[in-house]
Amino acid sequence: MEEADLGQVAELAASVFGQPWSRQGFADALPMENTCFLVAEEDGRILGYCGAYLAADEGEVINVAVGLKFQRRGIADALLKELLLEAGKKGASRFFLEVRVSNQAAIRLYEKNGFQKQGIRKGFYQGPKEDAYIMNRIEDAENQKQEKKC
């Protein structure tokens, strides 16, 4: 993600999440050394984005979003895989995230990529109020070897 992408990313976040990060929120986070933000782009149009905060060997996946017209094309899966790879290059080997308990498509995406449900945060989301699953993914040495071969 680059500064020039922020307008489109903020619009995409608003269309997907309703209560999104602001353009300024992305602008503030983008240059930080402990973040990793990626976009999927086609002909200058942002199709999706994702991001993570990094600390020591942990990564918190904070957003994975794909425009409604572009969903079900594998874009979220590609973004998440690349995010995990890039965050891994920066030392992250454990990842966690929160996801709405009703968001079955996202839960399937995360489980496909090695995340497991670890607990529930009651009333985590607002608008509408909803619980969140806490999911995590821990890289072991064998998984890291397999990913490096790809």
C-alpha positions as CSV (number, residue, x, y, z in Angstrom):
1,M,0.0,0.0,0.0
2,E,1.2,3.5,-0.9
3,E,0.0,6.9,0.1
4,A,-1.5,7.3,-3.4
5,D,-3.8,4.3,-2.6
6,L,-5.3,5.8,0.6
7,G,-8.4,7.4,-1.0
8,Q,-9.5,4.2,-2.7
9,V,-8.6,2.1,0.3
10,A,-10.7,4.3,2.7
11,E,-13.6,4.2,0.2
12,L,-13.3,0.4,0.0
13,A,-13.2,0.1,3.8
14,A,-16.4,2.2,4.1
15,S,-18.2,0.0,1.5
16,V,-17.2,-3.2,3.1
17,F,-17.2,-2.4,6.8
18,G,-19.5,0.5,7.2
19,Q,-17.6,1.8,10.2
20,P,-14.1,1.8,8.7
21,W,-10.8,3.2,9.4
22,S,-10.5,6.8,8.1
23,R,-8.2,7.8,5.3
24,Q,-6.2,9.5,8.1
25,G,-6.0,6.3,10.1
26,F,-4.5,4.5,7.2
27,A,-2.1,7.5,6.5
28,D,-1.0,7.4,10.2
29,A,-0.3,3.7,10.2
30,L,1.2,3.2,6.8
31,P,4.7,4.6,7.5
32,M,5.1,2.9,10.9
33,E,7.9,0.2,10.9
34,N,5.7,-2.2,12.8
35,T,2.9,-2.4,10.2
36,C,2.5,-4.2,6.9
37,F,-0.3,-3.1,4.5
38,L,-0.9,-4.6,1.1
39,V,-3.3,-3.9,-1.8
40,A,-4.5,-5.9,-4.7
41,E,-4.7,-3.6,-7.7
42,E,-5.8,-4.0,-11.3
43,D,-5.5,-1.2,-13.9
44,G,-5.0,1.4,-11.1
45,R,-8.1,0.3,-9.2
46,I,-7.8,-1.1,-5.7
47,L,-9.7,-4.4,-5.5
48,G,-8.8,-5.3,-1.9
49,Y,-6.4,-4.6,0.9
50,C,-5.1,-6.1,4.1
51,G,-2.9,-5.1,7.0
52,A,-1.2,-6.2,10.2
53,Y,0.5,-4.7,13.2
54,L,3.7,-6.5,14.1
55,A,5.4,-6.8,17.5
56,A,8.3,-9.1,18.2
57,D,7.3,-12.4,16.8
58,E,3.6,-11.7,16.6
59,G,1.3,-10.2,13.9
60,E,-2.2,-8.9,14.5
61,V,-4.2,-9.1,11.3
62,I,-6.3,-6.0,11.5
63,N,-8.2,-5.9,8.1
64,V,-8.8,-8.1,5.1
65,A,-11.2,-6.5,2.7
66,V,-12.2,-7.0,-0.9
67,G,-14.6,-4.8,-2.9
68,L,-18.1,-6.4,-3.2
69,K,-17.8,-6.6,-7.0
70,F,-14.5,-8.5,-6.7
71,Q,-15.3,-11.1,-4.0
72,R,-15.2,-14.8,-4.6
73,R,-12.2,-14.5,-7.0
74,G,-9.5,-15.6,-4.5
75,I,-8.2,-12.0,-3.9
76,A,-8.6,-12.2,-0.1
77,D,-6.8,-15.5,0.0
78,A,-3.9,-14.2,-2.1
79,L,-3.7,-11.0,0.0
80,L,-3.7,-13.0,3.3
81,K,-1.1,-15.4,2.1
82,E,1.2,-12.5,1.0
83,L,0.6,-10.7,4.2
84,L,1.6,-13.7,6.3
85,L,4.7,-14.1,4.1
86,E,5.7,-10.5,4.3
87,A,5.1,-10.4,8.0
88,G,7.1,-13.6,8.4
89,K,10.0,-11.9,6.7
90,K,9.9,-9.3,9.4
91,G,10.0,-12.0,12.1
92,A,6.4,-12.7,12.8
93,S,5.7,-16.4,13.4
94,R,2.5,-16.2,15.4
95,F,-0.6,-14.4,14.2
96,F,-4.0,-13.5,15.7
97,L,-7.1,-11.7,14.6
98,E,-10.7,-11.1,15.6
99,V,-13.6,-11.9,13.2
100,R,-17.4,-11.5,13.6
101,V,-18.9,-14.8,14.6
102,S,-21.5,-14.4,11.7
103,N,-18.8,-13.9,9.0
104,Q,-18.6,-17.4,7.8
105,A,-16.8,-16.6,4.6
106,A,-14.0,-14.9,6.5
107,I,-13.8,-17.7,9.1
108,R,-13.4,-20.2,6.2
109,L,-10.7,-18.1,4.7
110,Y,-8.8,-17.9,7.9
111,E,-9.2,-21.6,8.7
112,K,-8.0,-22.4,5.2
113,N,-4.9,-20.4,6.0
114,G,-4.1,-22.3,9.3
115,F,-6.0,-20.1,11.8
116,Q,-7.9,-21.8,14.6
117,K,-10.6,-20.4,16.9
118,Q,-9.2,-19.8,20.4
119,G,-12.0,-17.9,22.2
120,I,-14.7,-15.3,22.0
121,R,-14.7,-11.6,22.7
122,K,-18.2,-10.7,23.9
123,G,-19.7,-7.6,22.3
124,F,-16.4,-6.8,20.4
125,Y,-18.1,-5.3,17.3
126,Q,-20.5,-2.4,17.2
127,G,-22.9,-1.5,14.5
128,P,-24.3,-4.1,14.8
129,K,-23.1,-5.3,18.2
130,E,-21.7,-8.8,17.9
131,D,-19.2,-11.2,19.4
132,A,-15.9,-11.9,17.7
133,Y,-14.0,-15.1,17.5
134,I,-10.3,-14.8,18.5
135,M,-8.3,-16.9,16.0
136,N,-4.6,-17.6,15.9
137,R,-2.1,-19.2,13.7
138,I,1.3,-20.4,14.9
139,E,4.1,-21.3,12.5
140,D,6.1,-24.3,13.3
141,A,9.5,-25.0,11.8
142,E,8.0,-27.5,9.3
143,N,5.4,-25.0,8.0
144,Q,8.0,-22.4,7.6
145,K,10.2,-24.7,5.5
146,Q,7.2,-25.6,3.3
147,E,6.3,-21.9,2.7
148,K,9.8,-21.0,1.8
149,K,9.8,-23.6,-0.9
150,C,6.8,-22.0,-2.6
